[in-house]
Structure formats: structure tokens, C-alpha cells
Amino acid sequence: MKIGFIGLGNLGTPIALNLLESGHQLFVYNRTTAKTAPLTAKGAVATNSIEALAKECHIVFSIVSDDNAVRSICTGEQGLLAHLAPGSIHVNISTILPATAAEMAALHEQHGLNYLAAPVFGRPEIVTARKANFVISGKESARKQIEPLLKDAGGAGVWDFGDMITAANTVKLCGNFLIGAASEAIGESTTLAQNSGVDTQKMWSMFTQTLFNAPIYHIYSAIIANAKYEPAAFTMPLGLKDIKLVLQQADQVNQNMPLAQLLQQHMETLISQGKGHLDWSAVSLATH
Amino acid sequence: MKIGFIGLGNLGTPIALNLLESGHQLFVYNRTTAKTAPLTAKGAVATNSIEALAKECHIVFSIVSDDNAVRSICTGEQGLLAHLAPGSIHVNISTILPATAAEMAALHEQHGLNYLAAPVFGRPEIVTARKANFVISGKESARKQIEPLLKDAGGAGVWDFGDMITAANTVKLCGNFLIGAASEAIGESTTLAQNSGVDTQKMWSMFTQTLFNAPIYHIYSAIIANAKYEPAAFTMPLGLKDIKLVLQQADQVNQNMPLAQLLQQHMETLISQGKGHLDWSAVSLATH
């Protein structure tokens, strides 16, 4: 199947590679052209505009950095809305505000297009291992058609949250908040154990075999107990962007999220201290 | 084997029942005598003083409410130190400050006795199902001798943290802090999902099959997503007591723990609002 793919960053690249390896014909576009090289080396066709890509494909995946980048690839003279054939499906993997997903879905509908929200859980190595989890919401026909493609894209799980277009992005924000909160808790407790003379490797060996035997605690306790924050799979500014989206969503529903606020403060502190290049799981270092 | 058991509360009772069912002869003592009934019904001998219990047994387990209760059962004319035969082992399951464990170990040594720190992870139903986890530290001879008894007491795991007497209680405090932090995060995110119109049962079904597939998230997301805070397995004042111990330990090692402070504030708020009878996993309700 001819599939368009926009956004070849840290996560976009392994997702696109999975689609290629699953036998799909891929047309790729990235603002920075050099990033298309790993894909074209394996048979993808690089296009030099979204217009060119949109004219080749009836299904387009995108994974870009933020809400404005999503607006930018969709709207304007060079955007998807202007160039996709009616009936095409745009699958947006980007982590954005649920309200932006609703705004995009409405615009796509006006153009006779289908918009599917499909944010992903998975660091790059998880995607490469085809153990990512996609969360989807949107029209049923689009969900059914795209689900097998998300499996080809590296999704061990594709979790269907139904018709309400905002659902998938809300779940994604909840998940990233939960990961950030777990990182802060792992960081504070590991430092307490270290300062108290406890073998933290042994402690985490126990916790990850018992109470906290979950992928997130395995991955992040290994990073944090070994202070292996570089190279970052997900840097502090990216984590801060997501936590700000969480707080924006909380604001939209008139809710306080004091733990999310704490995470925001810590991330801002670390960035202001020149530690923005660290993995976002270093969040608790702000308290030292 | 003749074993003494002091403290028949929510957790003490199922632990003592497990020891009985494993074939040990049990001498029990509880300040409130009525609580010995479920044990004597199954063959345990109730004693009306710690002195009487200490004269029967060379191994005594205790699980009492706080550091002062531990001091009280150990010291004074009626305490274990005055009445246990030299060479006896006192296994203290109570959650206390690591410094109190060190203080107790030194006092026991002065009396020719052995003190083993053996705090436990497990709510009552987990203990009954023999899926608890004990964390131990103290002298090697005591660790080796007591380990099989802790398995008989319901320990699916007995995790050995070596000679340093303070280690086990430090790990226990880290674990309870991690559980409290997870409860706050689960609570804030579940409320965000609810307020945003997302099916939270479906959300937690996904998270507990993927990123957060761990006992703590299974147990607490079920409580929180269903707002089933009563009857409490562990009430707010008990949770607050433990979080205060966490902060005392942090203070002793000159460390800030902002997330632990947040949990303390929330628990104090809820108790002041008359919600102290709720399960401590209701912690995030303080933000409403």
C-alpha cells in the first residue's frame, strides 16, 4: 500500500522503518531533508513537499513536534487539507492537546477527509522492537482500516478508544503524566536509599520483581539508579512540553493537578540550569 | 516451633494465622485482648503479658503501630528485653524509622538478644493469599534462621538486604512512598480522564496491560477508578504516619523530597476535612 509519512524524528524514523519493513511503499517528507536518508536507503521515496506526498497517497501518517507543527502540515497552500484526495485518511501520531485534535478533525471533515488520532507509547528502542502501543480515536471506518497498519508500524497493541476524537490524546497525556510522576518518585526514593547507604540496585531488583514489576519501572529505575541520563531518548524540553499540555488540559476542565505542576517546576528549573539535554527522567534532580 | 507474636492488627492477624496454618505453635499477645480470639480459635495460646509470652518463646515476631509502640514492647519492666532468654531473636515487622531499628538492635545486643528488621509489603488480602514480600536486614545468623519462617508467615518473597540494620526499614519507607506517589498520580490522571469524557475503565485496562502492568497499579487503579475508598485496608492517618517517617528519614540525610511533602499536605488536608477513614489511596481527592 502507498503510505505517506511526515516527520522523521526520534520516533518517526523507527515507525516509518517498521512500515517499510512490513512491505508498504513509503513516501516520506521531513522539513530537514537529510533525515530522509535512512528511509530512502531502504526503498522509501523522499518527496520535497507535502503537496507532492499528498498527491501520491490516500493514507498519510504524521508525527511532528507540537500542536503548531500539526496545524502547519495540515493547513495553508502547502498543507495536507489542500492536496489530499477526498476520502483520504490522515493518521496523526503526534502528542497534542485533545482540543487541537478536535479542531483538526473538523477541518479534515470540511475537506471531505478523515482524521484519526493515534498517539503512541514507546521510546525509539521499544518501537524498533515492535513493542509500542498506539491509542486511537476517531470514526469507526478509519479506526478499522488503520488498525492493521499501526501493527505494521510497530504496535504490539492498538487500543481503540472509540468515536470521541479527543479521547486518544487525553489518554496519551495521562500516560505521559504517569510516566513523569513515576520518574519523580523513582528519583526521590532512589536518592533517599543512596543517602541512607542502601544498595539501590538490590532495591530496584526487588521492586521490579514485585510491587512495581512493570515496563515503566524497569526502564526508568535502570536509567535513574545508574544516572544514565545521556544520551537522552526524550529530552527535558520535550517532557516539559507534554506536561504543559497535561496542565492545559486540566485547565480546560477546571481541575488542579498539583503533581503535574511539581513536574513542570522541576523541569523548568533543570532547563534553566542548563540540564535540558538530559533525559526527562532526570526530573527529580531539580531538588538537589 | 514455639513462636511469640505481638500485635494482632489488620496485618498482624493474617500473618499470625499463616504461621499457625504452617504448623507452628503460637503464643500471642495483643494490648486489646479481644483481638486474640481469631487466633485462639485456631489453636494459638493467648498470653496476658509480654513477660508471659517471652518466657515461652525464643523467637518473637512483632508488628505494632509506630516507633513508640516498638519501644514500649521492648523496654521497661514488662518488655521483651527484660524477659527473653539470651540468644532469642526478635523479628520486628513494624514500619519504623531506620534510626529506631538501629537503636533497638543496639539495645537487644546489650541484652544478649538478636534483633531482625523485617518490614512487610502487602495489604491484608495479599498476606492471606501468601503473596506478601518481607524485606530483612540484621545479623546473618538471624537472617538465615528467620527466612523460612517468613515464608511460612505468607512471604512469597523474602528479600535480604544484608547486615546493615537500617537497610530494610529504609527500603520499606521507599516502597510506601512509591505507592503513595503512584496513588496521587493515578488519582490526578483518572480525574483528568473522567473530566475529559474518557472511559477510565478502558484507560486502566490498557495501562495495566502495558506500561503499568504491576500489582500496585492493578490494585490502586481499581480502587481509585471506582472510588472504592471504604472500607479502608490502610487509612489516611496510617499513610500519613509512613509519609512522615519518609520525610524524617529524608531530613536525617539532608534531602528534599518535594513529592513526599505534597503527599503529606494532601493527607493532612483530607484528615482535617474528616476524610481520615478513607483508604490512603484517596490522597489526590485533596485537590478537589
Interface residues (C-beta under 8 A of the other chain):
Chain A: P98 F121 N133 V135 G157 W159 F161 G162 M164 T166 A167 T170 V171 L173 C174 G175 F177 L178 I179 A181 A182 E184 A185 I186 E188 S189 T190 T191 L192 A193 N195 S196 G197 V198 D199 K202 M203 M206 F207 Q209 T210 L211 F212 N213 A214 P215 I216 Y217 V246 Q249 A250 Q252 V253 N254 Q255 N256 M257 P258 L259 A260 L262 H266 S284 T287 H288
Chain B: P98 F121 N133 V135 G157 W159 F161 G162 M164 T166 A167 T170 V171 L173 C174 G175 F177 L178 I179 A181 A182 E184 A185 I186 E188 S189 T190 T191 L192 A193 N195 S196 G197 V198 D199 K202 M203 M206 F207 Q209 T210 L211 F212 N213 A214 P215 I216 Y217 V246 Q249 A250 Q252 V253 N254 Q255 N256 M257 P258 L259 A260 L262 H266 S284 T287 H288
